[in-house]
Every structure is written in structure tokens, then in C-alpha cells.
Amino acid sequence: MSMFKAMDLSASGLTAQRQRLDVIAENLANVNTTRTPEGGPYKRKSVVLGARPEEDFASLLGSPEKVEVLQITEDSKGLRPEYDPGHPDADEKGMVLYPNVNPVSEMVHLMLASRAYEANVAVLRTGKSMAQKALEIGR
């Protein structure tokens, strides 16, 4: 694998992790949102990452793949019903559906995505350093 392909692979990982961080931030921001434009409470979103082959012919022969976001899914399971008859979104029984977002779990996912992002940055810095050293050898 060439140094530039490794850097390209790492850059695709950066893009995917950034999108994952954005979705986690959205989940945390909507932890108490009981009414959305679509109707009902906010539903937790998650990012599905996957690998895809590069577009060139050599990728068919086993060269590395890139990371991409395959889809962003919504999970409607686990919505929390709570009794709050004074809430504007309460039903006739006084129950309000709250989002299925667990802040502790989201913070763990946030740290994992942040560490993966940092790892990709380290790979890019190493590649840059190697390229600079290679140019110095050629002088």
C-alpha cells in the first residue's frame, strides 16, 4: 500500500467519524424533545459505517477500502413513557413519550468516535512526516 493511499483511507475515516460525532451531538441535544416536525418524540439516530472499494481497478485485486457512512438509522424502540399530566404533549392519561436517548451511552459513543478521529489524525500526521523525510533524502 502506498503512503498516499493510507492517507486517503485515513481521510475517509475522518469524514465518517465526523459525521458520527454530529449524529451523537444531535442525539444529546434532543434528549428531552417530545415533539418533532414529523410528530411524536425524537428518535435516537445511529450511524452505520462500512467499507467500500476504491474506484480503480487495483482495488479489485485486494488493495485497501475506504470508510463511508452507509446509512443513518432511527430507532423507535425504547421510548420512555412518563406520567406528567401538565406537559403539553401529554395524552388523555397524562403520559408523555420521551426520546430513547441515554446520555451516558451517548457519551461513551462520543468518546469512542473521538478516539477513532484522533487515531486517523495521527495516521495523517505520520504520513505527512514520512513524505517530508522522503523529500529531505532526495536533496
C-alpha positions in Angstrom: 0.0 0.0 0.0 1.3 3.4 -0.9 1.7 6.1 1.7 -0.9 8.3 -0.2 -3.4 5.5 -0.2 -3.0 5.1 3.5 -3.6 8.8 3.9 -6.6 8.7 1.7 -8.0 5.8 3.7 -7.4 7.8 6.9 -9.1 10.9 5.4 -12.2 8.9 4.6 -12.2 7.6 8.3 -12.0 11.3 9.4 -15.1 12.2 7.4 -17.1 9.2 8.6 -16.2 9.8 12.3 -17.0 13.5 11.9 -20.5 12.5 10.7 -20.8 10.1 13.6 -19.9 12.8 16.1 -22.5 15.1 14.5 -25.2 12.5 15.0 -24.2 11.8 18.6 -24.3 15.6 19.3 -27.8 15.7 17.7 -28.9 12.9 20.0 -27.6 14.6 23.1 -29.2 17.9 22.1 -32.6 16.2 21.7 -32.6 14.1 24.9 -35.8 15.8 26.1 -37.5 16.6 22.8 -41.1 15.3 22.9 -42.3 16.9 19.7 -40.7 16.9 16.3 -41.8 18.2 13.0 -42.5 14.6 11.9 -44.7 14.2 15.0 -44.0 12.4 18.3 -40.8 12.3 20.3 -37.3 12.5 18.9 -36.0 9.0 18.0 -32.3 8.2 18.6 -30.2 8.1 15.5 -27.1 6.0 14.9 -24.6 5.8 12.1 -23.9 2.6 10.2 -20.3 2.6 8.9 -19.0 0.4 6.2 -16.1 -0.2 3.8 -16.3 0.4 0.1 -13.7 -0.5 -2.6 -11.8 2.3 -4.2 -12.9 3.2 -7.8 -9.8 2.0 -9.5 -9.1 -1.5 -11.0 -6.3 -2.3 -8.5 -8.9 -2.2 -5.7 -10.4 -5.4 -7.2 -7.1 -7.1 -6.5 -7.2 -6.6 -2.8 -6.0 -3.1 -2.1 -7.5 -1.2 0.8 -11.0 0.1 1.0 -12.4 3.4 2.2 -14.7 4.0 5.1 -18.1 5.5 4.5 -21.4 6.2 6.2 -23.8 3.6 4.7 -26.9 5.0 6.4 -28.2 6.9 9.4 -30.9 4.9 11.2 -33.6 5.9 13.6 -34.5 3.6 16.5 -38.1 4.0 17.7 -37.8 1.2 20.3 -37.4 2.1 24.0 -39.3 5.4 24.0 -39.8 6.3 27.7 -43.4 6.9 28.8 -43.6 9.1 31.9 -46.5 10.4 33.8 -46.7 14.2 33.5 -50.3 15.4 33.1 -49.2 19.1 32.9 -47.0 18.6 29.9 -48.3 20.0 26.6 -47.6 16.7 24.9 -49.4 14.5 27.5 -52.1 12.2 26.2 -55.5 11.8 27.8 -54.0 9.5 30.5 -51.3 12.1 31.4 -48.5 10.1 29.8 -45.7 11.7 27.8 -43.4 9.8 25.5 -39.7 10.9 25.9 -36.9 10.0 23.5 -34.9 6.8 23.8 -31.6 8.6 24.2 -29.4 7.6 27.1 -26.9 10.4 27.8 -24.4 8.1 29.4 -24.4 5.7 26.5 -24.2 8.6 24.1 -21.1 10.0 25.9 -19.4 6.6 25.6 -20.1 6.6 21.9 -18.9 10.2 21.7 -15.5 9.2 23.4 -15.1 6.2 21.0 -15.8 8.3 17.9 -13.4 11.0 19.2 -10.6 8.4 19.8 -11.2 7.0 16.3 -11.0 10.5 14.9 -7.7 11.2 16.8 -6.3 7.9 15.5 -7.0 8.9 11.9 -5.4 12.3 12.5 -2.3 10.6 13.9 -2.1 8.4 10.7 -2.3 11.6 8.6 0.4 13.3 10.6 2.7 10.3 10.3 2.1 10.2 6.5 3.0 13.9 6.3 6.1 13.4 8.3 7.2 10.4 6.2 6.6 12.4 3.0 8.7 15.3 4.4 11.6 12.9 5.4 11.5 11.4 1.9 11.8 14.8 0.3 14.8 15.6 2.6 16.5 12.4 1.5 16.2 13.5 -2.1 18.2 16.7 -1.5 
